[in-house]
Amino acid sequence: MVPSLELDLRRRLGDEQVASDPLDLYVFGKDAGLVRGEPGLVVFPRDTADVATIMHLAGHHGVPVVPRGSGTGLAGGAVTTGPHVLMVTTRMNRIGRVDVENRCVWVQPGVINLDLSIHTTPFGLHYAPDPSSQSVCTIGGNVANNSGGPHCLAEGTTVNHVLAMEMVTSDGDIVTVGGPAPDPIGLDIRGLMVGSEGTLGIVTDVLVNLLPNPPASRTILLAFSEVQHAAATVSGIIANGLIPAALEMMDQPMTVAVERFANAGFPTEAAAVLIAEVTGHPSAVDAEAELVRRLAASHQATLIRIASDEAERKRIWLGRKSAFGAIAQMNPDYYLHDTVVPRTRLVEAIEQTYAISKRHDIPMLNVFHAGDGNLHPLMSFDGSVPGVMERVDAAGKDLIEMCVAIGGSLSGEHGIGMEKRDYMHLVFDEMDLDAQARIREALDPGGRLNPGKIVPQGSRCFDFGRPPPVGAWV
């Protein structure tokens, strides 16, 4: 790290907003994934002006900046690839005035996801995207990764709920993209920013869309003796024209771990557990719950239980959202993927996941956003055992390649980061990668925003002397 940059930042921001102690650098050197970086400096902006100041000073000294929220990311997106400035936005946690009439509110990037819905509950409104980490993850991180969650099947992911955002460019300029109008004219820079993982600008304020709390909901717990029957029920529900608010599946190893951890009332003898939730008008949800019940029965469900009250509903969802924490009972470490497969090939993907687990001798517990084919296989291991990390990496590679081979994609909501960066060629050809690299270069020509993420090195047509692909523009 350039010593003069630290001095400049301390003069402009104050000592309490700059950290360079080795312990601080170590703590912030890692997110929830496996990759560790070594930041040169950690800064804690409190508002947009601070962010602009940091970008100006870092640019003057030629030091890249990496944005970070709560550090719940799993793909290495908020990990530095060198002695860079790590910008932690958790102190930017202000929630603006709720616009009840237009159902929206401006929030800073450090606002905790769950805190936002708690804040808007008195107005009868909520923020729809609900990652399993919603009690700790931030809105800024959600925007960076286009995060989803169990209840995004019907209501959509983050990109469907961000109307506008204020951002600071790589040059330190403050701009606003999008707006409260539902269909703004011109290029959708707002949509481009969502999911860009901090590589195109630093988000400093977000105008989010709020939805009315449903008047009624029915949460149905289903169990099956075979995974195939659970998957067939998922397909049957969608094929009958019903898009539930949530449709989640867990396999038996995961169910056992969750039940030991949360005592949620899940049947541990079942090969698969399915959680379906329908919301809306009371008469409608009763009819939809009955449809789910009939379809589950026709696919040999061994248990069909509708939550009798709000307490039971919350207990079921506590179990589902405790899945990642529950596996800590098995080993001190885990590695989580979030690849996506076509819903019709869910059973095939599960079977191949088990085969990969056996081949590499790595226990895998599975939980899925079953409605949209988003897999979340968790590898449980002890990183201190010699050779285990090599097996984990090999199993992860096999998982990614398997999902892509059957028509899937690299990530549903966790982002690309460093974890899946070098697999981008599996789903994008040279022209696609060149286009993405050009966009990034246009908005960050100096390469100062979160370098080394998403787009693999050499993605530009002329990098390293490669000729442009046939048909590419020149």
Beta strands, then each sheet from edge to edge (+ up, - down):
strand 1: 18-19
strand 2: 41-43
strand 3: 65-68
strand 4: 85-88
strand 5: 104-107
strand 6: 125-126
strand 7: 162-168
strand 8: 174-178
strand 9: 202-209
strand 10: 211-212
strand 11: 216-224
strand 12: 246-251
strand 13: 272-280
strand 14: 301-306
strand 15: 333-336
strand 16: 364-369
strand 17: 374-381
sheet 1: 1+ 2- 4- 3-
sheet 2: 5+ 9- 7+ 8-
sheet 3: 6+ 10-
sheet 4: 14+ 11- 13+ 12- 16+ 17- 15+
end
